[in-house]
Amino acid sequence: MAGIQYTLNRLVLMIPTFLLVMIIIFLLVRLLPGDPAIAIAGDKASDADIAAIREKLGLNAPLWTQFWFFLTNTLQGDLGRSILLRAPVLDVILARLPTTIFLAVYAVSLSILIAGPLAFLAAVNRGKWQDNLIRAVFQVGLSMPVFYIGLILLTFLAAQLRLFPVGGYGETFLDRMYHLFLPAVTVALYTSAILMRNLRAAIIEVLDAEYVQFARAKGLPSRLILGRHVLKNALISTVTLLGLSIGQLMSGTLVTETVFAVPGVGRLMLEAIFARDYPLIQGLTLTFAVLVSSVFLMTDLFQSWLDPRMRLS
Amino acid sequence: MKAAALAVGLALSTALGSFTIGSADAVERGGTLNFARYDGSKLVDPIYADRNPDIWMVGSLFSTLLEPTADGTDLVGSLAESYEVSADGKTVSLVLRDGVKFSDGSPVTGEDVVFSLDRARNPDLGPWAGLLAAISSVSADGGNITISLENPDPALLSMLATFNTAIVSKKAFEAAPGATDQEKSAALFAKGGPGLGSGPFYLSGFEQGASMSFAANPHYWKQGEDGKPLPYIEGVNFQIIPDDATRVLKLTAGEVDIAEFIPFSRVAELDADPSINMNLFPSTRIIYSPINTREKRADGSPNPLADERVRQAINYATNKEALIGLVLQGAGKPMSSPVMSSATRLAVDMSPLYGYDLEKAKALVAEAGLEPGTEVTLTTLAGSADDATIFAALQQMWQPIGINLVAEQVDGATRGSKNRSGEFDIHTYGWVDDVNDPSQVTGWLGYYPTRKAVGTGWNNADFNALYEASSTEMDPEKRADQYKQMQEIYAEAAPLLFMYETPFAVAVSGKVDGYLQTPLGNNVFENVSLER
């Protein structure tokens, strides 16, 4: 019962979050220097053409009127038409979103697969050569920009060794796994470095906790101690970090999708910003906000399962 | 223009072939070309194409009545086998070629031509209608087309060889779903398939922002070297790869056959690769910097660049060859005409146009009384490595003449806004001709009523009068003389920092023959063949 109440509370809290996001993105987009009408019509257009476009887009209307239209239309599921792509924003986003979600889930899965076992290995071998080696390697992953890691992987694994395609995203599920492997690894290397460090520290902390010492003293088998007591408790802070990393990962798709020629919403966002495509920027930001908020919600729910005390607080 | 009867022979129509790269002795047929693009098409419709990635693809899907020769200096027949301009210059008569068909096999008729040209000149539709403003009516009697003009227009024939006058099938267009012309156009592009155009290909697949594919039009009227219809290849697959490094990697990994817009810093490396033909196609692309010539800056302060001598001085103080070496790794040449590229018709070769002469520059600023240390702002594109290099070079080059150059970094949309509002001192810019006539670029750079002479505010009555006279002058010699005078006036006034021309850098796999990018930028695939 407390779990359902907690979930409902979290859902209600998302409403003001979205409203705030809508206000901020609406204002931020309009604070950007540069006239969208010029971006749409191009440098070669006449002043009359520019004026006509401004009128057509409703850019001459007062700001609050523009916001009211944006708000009411959005609530009715109408995100407007993309100026750049001449198509409904929702359709454009829905066409590109699965690719980005696929990439994000792929990257997160790889991050967990990489970070989990290595953090465990490093923690149980604290201070030994295995621990030092793992930490040193991940330090490199943390200190290099994502696009640089991507280009290195592309050059060696794709262009020279021809193990993977240089870009694209494939047709079937397996084909996509193959095509998106390098971009997913690129993102995962960075994320897993953060996760590994955090998880390692958390495991070490839990290993020293009194209840673990007590479990050992009781003679419980190591597998049970590690699985039931250590891992579950160490995961609490790491799950929070994972949720935050996914938010960061979404913004990282802007770079990754451009370098690897992946046609997802990250690359679309860059195109929309350069073209001052207001409806598309607004729609995409809202989409990112929904995705990230959903991830945070899931993170909270998962955490409350790991640590039921959170529901009560 | 005297009564001009310019019959165009069928033989000329294959002139393109002589300018393309490579020439296969025995051309192989078949195969699909994989092409890595820097940006994707959004809508390839003759009248709505307004971005280069759209404009440059129109010719592959749609044919025009006339077409430019590969070097861009002349016109030849395409769907029209002949054309004639009346003595008073107010009527253009064309005869459609026998047997020309759309890609679904239906015939191209006079009715399609009337529909397409009426659509193209409708100011409520596409942005290019102004280029056809002289037309008062278009009519057809079978395959005989008559275009009546309000006034003579020496650029009209060039317009009939331009993407926006390409012929679309009236029947296919009207049958498309949608209430408006725009909706029908978008629906047709989204659906693809044969029947809309009569170009060498038809659109066979499109995924917004990711890929696009063309399939060969089996009914295309041009013949290949083997006496069979062009194109030689079965189709073209386009992949959109915005990142320069990834595009190059795609080519070197053998995943694509052609990669366009190669960064100039990579040209030498790819040129050394024996499996790649590194092409630098001549273009009408010029890189220049508009100078604010208004007496006052936008903030009301005096504008040192309003003095013609100061503008001349910065032109003399700019070592263009050095800039070309730094930015283009030598793959370019200084502008030789002040208002157009050397590949544009009626360009006058005035080279060296403000050749590097520091002493002359110093004398000019001294004469103008320019205060040493005068601050001038160069507005550049944020994130552009080229602009950053240009700024660093100009800062050093202009320091000896007393100019303290500072940079202001903005994005493209902001730069466009500043250009229109005059809120700049000098900023980087570029241009590629869209039409095979000098009127467009000259109007853009110099004719004040068009766009305040590319935002510089330069307003010269003699230049404006010459431009207006040239727009109805049908005598080629008189028109050429008017353009010569305009170029001389413009060079003297120097409302621009005249910089350089750049080629189109396209890396092509050694197994590809016959690819061409025209000086206007159009991608021509109809003569491409693949070694298999």
Interface residues (C-beta under 8 A of the other chain):
Chain A: L32 P33 G34 D35 P36 I38 A39 A41 G42 D43 K44 A45 S46 D47 D49 I50 L84 L85 R86 A87 V92 A95 R96 L151 L154 T155 A158 A159 R162 P165 V166 G167 G168 Y169 T258 V259 F260 A261 P263 R267 L268 E271 F274 A275 R276
Chain B: K42 L43 D50 R51 P127 G130 Q182 A186 E207 Q208 G209 A210 S211 Q239 I240 I241 P242 D243 A245 T246 L249 K250 T252 A253 G254 E255 V410 D411 G412 A413 T414 R415 G416 S417 N419 R420 Y429 D434 W444 T450 R451
